Amino acid sequence: MCEMETPANKGSVVIKQTVKVKITDFEIVKALGKGAYGKVCLARKKTSGDYFAIKIIDKAKIVSFRMVQPGGRTRRMRQTT
């Protein structure tokens, strides 16, 4: 359980957990938007019912536009005028 430190609980211990989630933990509800490299979908987490926005990126398009650097990092596009 994670706690945020607020004035009411100042000085309390903050516990952080790392939880691995998979795409199968979510149910895609609907598409919210579409762009050149992929789309954004509204998804509901099956265990809690919470809603999240998930970005689905088409790796083939990223590679074809040469936006992937060595090590798998995505390079930001810079526009010059």
GIHU-V847447 format. One record per run of one state. SS is the DSSP state (@ for helix, = for strand, . for the rest). FROM is the first residue (numbers start at 0). TO is the last residue. If there is no record, write none. Layout:
# GIHU-V847447
ss={SS SS}
from={FROM FROM}
to={TO TO}
This chain:
# GIHU-V847447
ss={. @ . @ = . = . = . @ . = . = .}
from={0 6 9 22 25 34 37 45 50 57 58 64 67 68 73 74}
to={5 8 21 24 33 36 44 49 56 57 63 66 67 72 73 80}
